[in-house]
Amino acid sequence: MALSMQSFTNDEVTLSGPLEIKVSRIGGGKLGMTAHVTFHNPNAPMSEDNEKPDPVYSKNYSFDASVADGSANHIRQAYLAIKTRAEFAGATDV
């Protein structure tokens, strides 16, 4: 699961694409969840560990997760939550 965008702008950075956006980890507790989101250039060379390109940017986003029966897993909920933010307008699922 990932998102794709041609450009991304927030109050910290402006990135031009193509961009692949991934929730790389989530964590949280009683007060909510945090998604660590990484932004990658899919055309970049492999990193030194030869596994994947290094992120060009990363940011943490808070979201409220549901634990109700039948709710999506927390990673899916993180993707759904970040897609509602204005800076992710136009993001597509890949």
Biopython code that builds the backbone (N, CA, C, O; Angstrom):
import numpy as np
from Bio.PDB.StructureBuilder import StructureBuilder

atoms = [
    (1, "MET", "N", (0.840, -1.163, 0.000)),
    (1, "MET", "CA", (0.000, 0.000, 0.000)),
    (1, "MET", "C", (0.894, 1.238, 0.000)),
    (1, "MET", "O", (1.863, 1.315, 0.754)),
    (2, "ALA", "N", (0.560, 2.194, -0.846)),
    (2, "ALA", "CA", (1.299, 3.446, -0.932)),
    (2, "ALA", "C", (0.430, 4.464, -1.669)),
    (2, "ALA", "O", (-0.613, 4.125, -2.228)),
    (3, "LEU", "N", (0.878, 5.705, -1.659)),
    (3, "LEU", "CA", (0.230, 6.774, -2.402)),
    (3, "LEU", "C", (1.209, 7.312, -3.422)),
    (3, "LEU", "O", (2.423, 7.182, -3.266)),
    (4, "SER", "N", (0.672, 7.916, -4.467)),
    (4, "SER", "CA", (1.492, 8.533, -5.496)),
    (4, "SER", "C", (1.016, 9.965, -5.706)),
    (4, "SER", "O", (-0.184, 10.237, -5.727)),
    (5, "MET", "N", (1.984, 10.884, -5.862)),
    (5, "MET", "CA", (1.677, 12.286, -6.153)),
    (5, "MET", "C", (2.740, 12.833, -7.085)),
    (5, "MET", "O", (3.870, 12.346, -7.101)),
    (6, "GLN", "N", (2.381, 13.846, -7.861)),
    (6, "GLN", "CA", (3.351, 14.515, -8.724)),
    (6, "GLN", "C", (4.041, 15.664, -8.002)),
    (6, "GLN", "O", (5.158, 16.032, -8.364)),
    (7, "SER", "N", (3.395, 16.238, -6.987)),
    (7, "SER", "CA", (4.015, 17.291, -6.184)),
    (7, "SER", "C", (3.375, 17.294, -4.813)),
    (7, "SER", "O", (2.256, 16.812, -4.635)),
    (8, "PHE", "N", (4.096, 17.841, -3.841)),
    (8, "PHE", "CA", (3.629, 17.897, -2.461)),
    (8, "PHE", "C", (4.138, 19.193, -1.855)),
    (8, "PHE", "O", (5.314, 19.532, -1.988)),
    (9, "THR", "N", (3.245, 19.919, -1.185)),
    (9, "THR", "CA", (3.624, 21.160, -0.504)),
    (9, "THR", "C", (2.935, 21.219, 0.846)),
    (9, "THR", "O", (1.733, 20.978, 0.962)),
    (10, "ASN", "N", (3.727, 21.549, 1.876)),
    (10, "ASN", "CA", (3.159, 21.837, 3.187)),
    (10, "ASN", "C", (3.895, 23.049, 3.749)),
    (10, "ASN", "O", (4.586, 23.744, 3.004)),
    (11, "ASP", "N", (3.761, 23.313, 5.040)),
    (11, "ASP", "CA", (4.387, 24.497, 5.628)),
    (11, "ASP", "C", (5.897, 24.356, 5.803)),
    (11, "ASP", "O", (6.554, 25.314, 6.210)),
    (12, "GLU", "N", (6.465, 23.181, 5.506)),
    (12, "GLU", "CA", (7.896, 22.946, 5.682)),
    (12, "GLU", "C", (8.665, 22.774, 4.381)),
    (12, "GLU", "O", (9.842, 23.127, 4.309)),
    (13, "VAL", "N", (8.016, 22.238, 3.352)),
    (13, "VAL", "CA", (8.757, 21.810, 2.163)),
    (13, "VAL", "C", (7.847, 21.792, 0.936)),
    (13, "VAL", "O", (6.629, 21.651, 1.042)),
    (14, "THR", "N", (8.475, 21.939, -0.226)),
    (14, "THR", "CA", (7.801, 21.702, -1.500)),
    (14, "THR", "C", (8.614, 20.659, -2.248)),
    (14, "THR", "O", (9.815, 20.829, -2.458)),
    (15, "LEU", "N", (7.959, 19.582, -2.649)),
    (15, "LEU", "CA", (8.618, 18.486, -3.357)),
    (15, "LEU", "C", (7.976, 18.329, -4.727)),
    (15, "LEU", "O", (6.763, 18.478, -4.875)),
    (16, "SER", "N", (8.799, 18.028, -5.728)),
    (16, "SER", "CA", (8.247, 17.734, -7.047)),
    (16, "SER", "C", (8.474, 16.264, -7.345)),
    (16, "SER", "O", (9.443, 15.665, -6.878)),
    (17, "GLY", "N", (7.585, 15.697, -8.114)),
    (17, "GLY", "CA", (7.548, 14.263, -8.294)),
    (17, "GLY", "C", (8.273, 13.751, -9.496)),
    (17, "GLY", "O", (9.010, 14.464, -10.177)),
    (18, "PRO", "N", (8.039, 12.499, -9.728)),
    (18, "PRO", "CA", (7.023, 11.682, -9.058)),
    (18, "PRO", "C", (7.429, 11.345, -7.634)),
    (18, "PRO", "O", (8.613, 11.246, -7.312)),
    (19, "LEU", "N", (6.421, 11.172, -6.789)),
    (19, "LEU", "CA", (6.649, 10.824, -5.390)),
    (19, "LEU", "C", (5.863, 9.573, -5.029)),
    (19, "LEU", "O", (4.709, 9.414, -5.429)),
    (20, "GLU", "N", (6.490, 8.697, -4.277)),
    (20, "GLU", "CA", (5.805, 7.550, -3.682)),
    (20, "GLU", "C", (5.788, 7.805, -2.179)),
    (20, "GLU", "O", (6.829, 8.058, -1.573)),
    (21, "ILE", "N", (4.611, 7.739, -1.590)),
    (21, "ILE", "CA", (4.413, 8.098, -0.187)),
    (21, "ILE", "C", (3.957, 6.864, 0.571)),
    (21, "ILE", "O", (2.995, 6.199, 0.186)),
    (22, "LYS", "N", (4.666, 6.568, 1.658)),
    (22, "LYS", "CA", (4.380, 5.351, 2.410)),
    (22, "LYS", "C", (4.243, 5.646, 3.896)),
    (22, "LYS", "O", (4.951, 6.497, 4.434)),
    (23, "VAL", "N", (3.330, 4.940, 4.557)),
    (23, "VAL", "CA", (3.288, 4.915, 6.016)),
    (23, "VAL", "C", (4.332, 3.880, 6.421)),
    (23, "VAL", "O", (4.125, 2.679, 6.244)),
    (24, "SER", "N", (5.441, 4.342, 6.959)),
    (24, "SER", "CA", (6.528, 3.408, 7.261)),
    (24, "SER", "C", (6.397, 2.781, 8.636)),
    (24, "SER", "O", (6.920, 1.692, 8.874)),
    (25, "ARG", "N", (5.700, 3.460, 9.547)),
    (25, "ARG", "CA", (5.410, 2.847, 10.846)),
    (25, "ARG", "C", (4.308, 3.638, 11.533)),
    (25, "ARG", "O", (4.081, 4.811, 11.237)),
    (26, "ILE", "N", (3.637, 2.974, 12.448)),
    (26, "ILE", "CA", (2.610, 3.620, 13.243)),
    (26, "ILE", "C", (2.846, 3.286, 14.705)),
    (26, "ILE", "O", (3.483, 2.284, 15.028)),
    (27, "GLY", "N", (2.339, 4.115, 15.572)),
    (27, "GLY", "CA", (2.427, 3.872, 17.003)),
    (27, "GLY", "C", (1.381, 4.709, 17.702)),
    (27, "GLY", "O", (0.774, 5.595, 17.101)),
    (28, "GLY", "N", (1.176, 4.428, 18.961)),
    (28, "GLY", "CA", (0.224, 5.223, 19.699)),
    (28, "GLY", "C", (-0.237, 4.559, 20.968)),
    (28, "GLY", "O", (0.325, 3.560, 21.415)),
    (29, "GLY", "N", (-1.270, 5.135, 21.537)),
    (29, "GLY", "CA", (-1.824, 4.658, 22.790)),
    (29, "GLY", "C", (-3.223, 5.202, 22.987)),
    (29, "GLY", "O", (-3.956, 5.433, 22.026)),
    (30, "LYS", "N", (-3.586, 5.405, 24.250)),
    (30, "LYS", "CA", (-4.943, 5.837, 24.576)),
    (30, "LYS", "C", (-5.309, 7.192, 23.977)),
    (30, "LYS", "O", (-6.485, 7.456, 23.728)),
    (31, "LEU", "N", (-4.332, 8.042, 23.745)),
    (31, "LEU", "CA", (-4.629, 9.396, 23.285)),
    (31, "LEU", "C", (-4.605, 9.556, 21.777)),
    (31, "LEU", "O", (-4.841, 10.656, 21.277)),
    (32, "GLY", "N", (-4.328, 8.490, 21.036)),
    (32, "GLY", "CA", (-4.340, 8.573, 19.578)),
    (32, "GLY", "C", (-3.163, 7.850, 18.960)),
    (32, "GLY", "O", (-2.337, 7.254, 19.650)),
    (33, "MET", "N", (-3.111, 7.919, 17.658)),
    (33, "MET", "CA", (-2.093, 7.219, 16.886)),
    (33, "MET", "C", (-1.258, 8.229, 16.104)),
    (33, "MET", "O", (-1.707, 9.338, 15.815)),
    (34, "THR", "N", (-0.034, 7.823, 15.771)),
    (34, "THR", "CA", (0.850, 8.625, 14.935)),
    (34, "THR", "C", (1.356, 7.746, 13.793)),
    (34, "THR", "O", (1.786, 6.611, 13.999)),
    (35, "ALA", "N", (1.294, 8.297, 12.599)),
    (35, "ALA", "CA", (1.832, 7.611, 11.418)),
    (35, "ALA", "C", (3.099, 8.330, 10.986)),
    (35, "ALA", "O", (3.093, 9.545, 10.786)),
    (36, "HIS", "N", (4.189, 7.577, 10.841)),
    (36, "HIS", "CA", (5.431, 8.128, 10.300)),
    (36, "HIS", "C", (5.369, 7.911, 8.798)),
    (36, "HIS", "O", (5.369, 6.775, 8.326)),
    (37, "VAL", "N", (5.316, 9.012, 8.046)),
    (37, "VAL", "CA", (5.100, 8.965, 6.601)),
    (37, "VAL", "C", (6.398, 9.365, 5.896)),
    (37, "VAL", "O", (6.996, 10.394, 6.213)),
    (38, "THR", "N", (6.825, 8.542, 4.940)),
    (38, "THR", "CA", (8.042, 8.826, 4.186)),
    (38, "THR", "C", (7.703, 9.083, 2.717)),
    (38, "THR", "O", (6.783, 8.488, 2.155)),
    (39, "PHE", "N", (8.467, 9.975, 2.123)),
    (39, "PHE", "CA", (8.280, 10.388, 0.732)),
    (39, "PHE", "C", (9.516, 9.941, -0.045)),
    (39, "PHE", "O", (10.645, 10.249, 0.338)),
    (40, "HIS", "N", (9.296, 9.221, -1.128)),
    (40, "HIS", "CA", (10.395, 8.667, -1.923)),
    (40, "HIS", "C", (10.261, 9.094, -3.375)),
    (40, "HIS", "O", (9.157, 9.272, -3.891)),
    (41, "ASN", "N", (11.411, 9.254, -4.023)),
    (41, "ASN", "CA", (11.454, 9.412, -5.466)),
    (41, "ASN", "C", (11.635, 8.008, -6.027)),
    (41, "ASN", "O", (12.706, 7.424, -5.856)),
    (42, "PRO", "N", (10.627, 7.445, -6.692)),
    (42, "PRO", "CA", (10.750, 6.063, -7.164)),
    (42, "PRO", "C", (11.828, 5.869, -8.233)),
    (42, "PRO", "O", (12.213, 4.735, -8.519)),
    (43, "ASN", "N", (12.318, 6.958, -8.824)),
    (43, "ASN", "CA", (13.357, 6.859, -9.843)),
    (43, "ASN", "C", (14.761, 7.067, -9.273)),
    (43, "ASN", "O", (15.741, 7.044, -10.017)),
    (44, "ALA", "N", (14.863, 7.271, -7.959)),
    (44, "ALA", "CA", (16.165, 7.517, -7.330)),
    (44, "ALA", "C", (16.986, 6.234, -7.265)),
    (44, "ALA", "O", (16.430, 5.136, -7.266)),
    (45, "PRO", "N", (18.308, 6.373, -7.210)),
    (45, "PRO", "CA", (19.147, 5.179, -7.068)),
    (45, "PRO", "C", (18.933, 4.525, -5.707)),
    (45, "PRO", "O", (18.448, 5.158, -4.770)),
    (46, "MET", "N", (19.294, 3.275, -5.613)),
    (46, "MET", "CA", (19.135, 2.531, -4.369)),
    (46, "MET", "C", (20.012, 3.138, -3.271)),
    (46, "MET", "O", (21.043, 3.748, -3.553)),
    (47, "SER", "N", (19.593, 2.963, -2.031)),
    (47, "SER", "CA", (20.362, 3.450, -0.900)),
    (47, "SER", "C", (21.594, 2.577, -0.687)),
    (47, "SER", "O", (21.777, 1.564, -1.361)),
    (48, "GLU", "N", (22.431, 2.984, 0.259)),
    (48, "GLU", "CA", (23.655, 2.223, 0.523)),
    (48, "GLU", "C", (23.375, 0.787, 0.956)),
    (48, "GLU", "O", (24.181, -0.105, 0.692)),
    (49, "ASP", "N", (22.232, 0.551, 1.622)),
    (49, "ASP", "CA", (21.902, -0.818, 2.031)),
    (49, "ASP", "C", (21.303, -1.625, 0.882)),
    (49, "ASP", "O", (20.954, -2.793, 1.049)),
    (50, "ASN", "N", (21.185, -0.979, -0.306)),
    (50, "ASN", "CA", (20.746, -1.632, -1.532)),
    (50, "ASN", "C", (19.351, -2.232, -1.429)),
    (50, "ASN", "O", (19.038, -3.214, -2.103)),
    (51, "GLU", "N", (18.514, -1.635, -0.581)),
    (51, "GLU", "CA", (17.157, -2.145, -0.455)),
    (51, "GLU", "C", (16.127, -1.252, -1.121)),
    (51, "GLU", "O", (15.250, -1.748, -1.828)),
    (52, "LYS", "N", (16.213, 0.040, -0.914)),
    (52, "LYS", "CA", (15.255, 0.973, -1.499)),
    (52, "LYS", "C", (15.856, 2.370, -1.461)),
    (52, "LYS", "O", (16.789, 2.621, -0.699)),
    (53, "PRO", "N", (15.331, 3.283, -2.277)),
    (53, "PRO", "CA", (15.852, 4.651, -2.229)),
    (53, "PRO", "C", (15.601, 5.291, -0.850)),
    (53, "PRO", "O", (14.573, 5.054, -0.216)),
    (54, "ASP", "N", (16.563, 6.100, -0.413)),
    (54, "ASP", "CA", (16.377, 6.834, 0.833)),
    (54, "ASP", "C", (15.222, 7.820, 0.683)),
    (54, "ASP", "O", (15.010, 8.345, -0.410)),
    (55, "PRO", "N", (14.475, 8.084, 1.746)),
    (55, "PRO", "CA", (13.391, 9.063, 1.654)),
    (55, "PRO", "C", (13.941, 10.460, 1.366)),
    (55, "PRO", "O", (15.032, 10.818, 1.810)),
    (56, "VAL", "N", (13.164, 11.237, 0.617)),
    (56, "VAL", "CA", (13.525, 12.632, 0.383)),
    (56, "VAL", "C", (12.932, 13.537, 1.454)),
    (56, "VAL", "O", (13.337, 14.692, 1.588)),
    (57, "TYR", "N", (11.962, 13.009, 2.227)),
    (57, "TYR", "CA", (11.310, 13.782, 3.279)),
    (57, "TYR", "C", (10.519, 12.806, 4.139)),
    (57, "TYR", "O", (10.096, 11.755, 3.659)),
    (58, "SER", "N", (10.320, 13.146, 5.400)),
    (58, "SER", "CA", (9.450, 12.351, 6.267)),
    (58, "SER", "C", (8.774, 13.271, 7.272)),
    (58, "SER", "O", (9.299, 14.330, 7.615)),
    (59, "LYS", "N", (7.614, 12.856, 7.735)),
    (59, "LYS", "CA", (6.843, 13.657, 8.685)),
    (59, "LYS", "C", (5.908, 12.737, 9.450)),
    (59, "LYS", "O", (5.438, 11.730, 8.920)),
    (60, "ASN", "N", (5.641, 13.094, 10.707)),
    (60, "ASN", "CA", (4.673, 12.367, 11.526)),
    (60, "ASN", "C", (3.318, 13.054, 11.454)),
    (60, "ASN", "O", (3.228, 14.280, 11.507)),
    (61, "TYR", "N", (2.271, 12.254, 11.334)),
    (61, "TYR", "CA", (0.897, 12.745, 11.298)),
    (61, "TYR", "C", (0.083, 12.012, 12.358)),
    (61, "TYR", "O", (0.167, 10.790, 12.482)),
    (62, "SER", "N", (-0.698, 12.758, 13.115)),
    (62, "SER", "CA", (-1.581, 12.166, 14.130)),
    (62, "SER", "C", (-2.925, 11.827, 13.504)),
    (62, "SER", "O", (-3.397, 12.513, 12.597)),
    (63, "PHE", "N", (-3.531, 10.757, 14.004)),
    (63, "PHE", "CA", (-4.867, 10.387, 13.543)),
    (63, "PHE", "C", (-5.558, 9.592, 14.639)),
    (63, "PHE", "O", (-4.905, 9.008, 15.503)),
    (64, "ASP", "N", (-6.880, 9.577, 14.594)),
    (64, "ASP", "CA", (-7.675, 8.781, 15.533)),
    (64, "ASP", "C", (-7.981, 7.445, 14.876)),
    (64, "ASP", "O", (-8.487, 7.392, 13.755)),
    (65, "ALA", "N", (-7.674, 6.380, 15.576)),
    (65, "ALA", "CA", (-7.902, 5.043, 15.042)),
    (65, "ALA", "C", (-9.091, 4.393, 15.736)),
    (65, "ALA", "O", (-9.349, 4.625, 16.917)),
    (66, "SER", "N", (-9.792, 3.592, 14.987)),
    (66, "SER", "CA", (-10.909, 2.827, 15.530)),
    (66, "SER", "C", (-10.468, 1.412, 15.858)),
    (66, "SER", "O", (-9.706, 0.797, 15.112)),
    (67, "VAL", "N", (-10.955, 0.904, 16.978)),
    (67, "VAL", "CA", (-10.714, -0.497, 17.328)),
    (67, "VAL", "C", (-12.022, -1.284, 17.314)),
    (67, "VAL", "O", (-12.082, -2.410, 17.808)),
    (68, "ALA", "N", (-13.058, -0.688, 16.750)),
    (68, "ALA", "CA", (-14.361, -1.338, 16.677)),
    (68, "ALA", "C", (-14.295, -2.578, 15.791)),
    (68, "ALA", "O", (-13.492, -2.652, 14.861)),
    (69, "ASP", "N", (-15.152, -3.547, 16.097)),
    (69, "ASP", "CA", (-15.234, -4.740, 15.256)),
    (69, "ASP", "C", (-15.483, -4.347, 13.808)),
    (69, "ASP", "O", (-16.340, -3.510, 13.525)),
    (70, "GLY", "N", (-14.741, -4.943, 12.903)),
    (70, "GLY", "CA", (-14.926, -4.688, 11.479)),
    (70, "GLY", "C", (-14.191, -3.462, 10.957)),
    (70, "GLY", "O", (-14.248, -3.187, 9.758)),
    (71, "SER", "N", (-13.502, -2.717, 11.819)),
    (71, "SER", "CA", (-12.782, -1.540, 11.332)),
    (71, "SER", "C", (-11.522, -1.978, 10.593)),
    (71, "SER", "O", (-11.001, -3.070, 10.817)),
    (72, "ALA", "N", (-11.046, -1.110, 9.711)),
    (72, "ALA", "CA", (-9.832, -1.401, 8.945)),
    (72, "ALA", "C", (-8.632, -1.485, 9.884)),
    (72, "ALA", "O", (-8.662, -0.947, 10.990)),
    (73, "ASN", "N", (-7.566, -2.169, 9.432)),
    (73, "ASN", "CA", (-6.372, -2.221, 10.262)),
    (73, "ASN", "C", (-5.783, -0.811, 10.390)),
    (73, "ASN", "O", (-6.122, 0.082, 9.613)),
    (74, "HIS", "N", (-4.906, -0.622, 11.367)),
    (74, "HIS", "CA", (-4.410, 0.721, 11.671)),
    (74, "HIS", "C", (-3.580, 1.325, 10.540)),
    (74, "HIS", "O", (-3.568, 2.544, 10.371)),
    (75, "ILE", "N", (-2.900, 0.506, 9.780)),
    (75, "ILE", "CA", (-2.132, 1.048, 8.656)),
    (75, "ILE", "C", (-3.089, 1.610, 7.607)),
    (75, "ILE", "O", (-2.882, 2.715, 7.106)),
    (76, "ARG", "N", (-4.120, 0.865, 7.280)),
    (76, "ARG", "CA", (-5.132, 1.350, 6.325)),
    (76, "ARG", "C", (-5.797, 2.613, 6.851)),
    (76, "ARG", "O", (-6.026, 3.553, 6.091)),
    (77, "GLN", "N", (-6.112, 2.646, 8.145)),
    (77, "GLN", "CA", (-6.711, 3.841, 8.736)),
    (77, "GLN", "C", (-5.775, 5.043, 8.636)),
    (77, "GLN", "O", (-6.231, 6.168, 8.433)),
    (78, "ALA", "N", (-4.475, 4.814, 8.777)),
    (78, "ALA", "CA", (-3.504, 5.908, 8.642)),
    (78, "ALA", "C", (-3.537, 6.478, 7.228)),
    (78, "ALA", "O", (-3.550, 7.696, 7.051)),
    (79, "TYR", "N", (-3.549, 5.605, 6.219)),
    (79, "TYR", "CA", (-3.623, 6.079, 4.833)),
    (79, "TYR", "C", (-4.904, 6.872, 4.597)),
    (79, "TYR", "O", (-4.871, 7.940, 3.986)),
    (80, "LEU", "N", (-6.019, 6.360, 5.075)),
    (80, "LEU", "CA", (-7.284, 7.066, 4.898)),
    (80, "LEU", "C", (-7.256, 8.430, 5.582)),
    (80, "LEU", "O", (-7.792, 9.401, 5.048)),
    (81, "ALA", "N", (-6.635, 8.509, 6.756)),
    (81, "ALA", "CA", (-6.571, 9.771, 7.502)),
    (81, "ALA", "C", (-5.694, 10.797, 6.794)),
    (81, "ALA", "O", (-6.079, 11.961, 6.676)),
    (82, "ILE", "N", (-4.519, 10.380, 6.319)),
    (82, "ILE", "CA", (-3.651, 11.382, 5.686)),
    (82, "ILE", "C", (-4.222, 11.852, 4.354)),
    (82, "ILE", "O", (-3.974, 12.987, 3.946)),
    (83, "LYS", "N", (-4.984, 10.998, 3.670)),
    (83, "LYS", "CA", (-5.588, 11.415, 2.404)),
    (83, "LYS", "C", (-6.649, 12.492, 2.588)),
    (83, "LYS", "O", (-7.025, 13.153, 1.620)),
    (84, "THR", "N", (-7.142, 12.684, 3.823)),
    (84, "THR", "CA", (-8.129, 13.743, 4.070)),
    (84, "THR", "C", (-7.467, 15.107, 4.277)),
    (84, "THR", "O", (-8.158, 16.126, 4.283)),
    (85, "ARG", "N", (-6.156, 15.148, 4.446)),
    (85, "ARG", "CA", (-5.434, 16.399, 4.672)),
    (85, "ARG", "C", (-5.254, 17.140, 3.349)),
    (85, "ARG", "O", (-5.056, 16.522, 2.303)),
    (86, "ALA", "N", (-5.326, 18.474, 3.404)),
    (86, "ALA", "CA", (-5.256, 19.296, 2.198)),
    (86, "ALA", "C", (-3.976, 19.060, 1.392)),
    (86, "ALA", "O", (-4.014, 19.061, 0.161)),
    (87, "GLU", "N", (-2.850, 18.859, 2.069)),
    (87, "GLU", "CA", (-1.597, 18.692, 1.330)),
    (87, "GLU", "C", (-1.532, 17.390, 0.538)),
    (87, "GLU", "O", (-0.646, 17.226, -0.301)),
    (88, "PHE", "N", (-2.459, 16.458, 0.792)),
    (88, "PHE", "CA", (-2.501, 15.189, 0.061)),
    (88, "PHE", "C", (-3.615, 15.169, -0.994)),
    (88, "PHE", "O", (-3.952, 14.110, -1.523)),
    (89, "ALA", "N", (-4.184, 16.342, -1.298)),
    (89, "ALA", "CA", (-5.208, 16.413, -2.343)),
    (89, "ALA", "C", (-4.611, 15.917, -3.654)),
    (89, "ALA", "O", (-3.523, 16.348, -4.038)),
    (90, "GLY", "N", (-5.286, 15.043, -4.323)),
    (90, "GLY", "CA", (-4.810, 14.506, -5.586)),
    (90, "GLY", "C", (-3.974, 13.253, -5.467)),
    (90, "GLY", "O", (-3.575, 12.688, -6.485)),
    (91, "ALA", "N", (-3.694, 12.796, -4.241)),
    (91, "ALA", "CA", (-2.925, 11.554, -4.055)),
    (91, "ALA", "C", (-3.751, 10.374, -4.552)),
    (91, "ALA", "O", (-4.963, 10.314, -4.347)),
    (92, "THR", "N", (-3.073, 9.441, -5.205)),
    (92, "THR", "CA", (-3.750, 8.236, -5.679)),
    (92, "THR", "C", (-3.139, 7.006, -5.043)),
    (92, "THR", "O", (-1.950, 6.986, -4.726)),
    (93, "ASP", "N", (-3.945, 5.989, -4.859)),
    (93, "ASP", "CA", (-3.474, 4.723, -4.292)),
    (93, "ASP", "C", (-2.660, 3.962, -5.334)),
    (93, "ASP", "O", (-3.021, 3.929, -6.511)),
    (94, "VAL", "N", (-1.572, 3.358, -4.899)),
    (94, "VAL", "CA", (-0.790, 2.499, -5.786)),
    (94, "VAL", "C", (-0.520, 1.173, -5.115)),
    (94, "VAL", "O", (0.127, 0.305, -5.701)),
]
sb = StructureBuilder()
sb.init_structure("model")
sb.init_model(0)
sb.init_chain("A")
sb.init_seg("    ")
for serial, (resi, resn, name, xyz) in enumerate(atoms, 1):
    if name == "N":
        sb.init_residue(resn, " ", resi, " ")
    sb.init_atom(name, np.array(xyz, "f"), 0.0, 1.0, " ", f" {name:<3s}", serial, name[0])
structure = sb.get_structure()
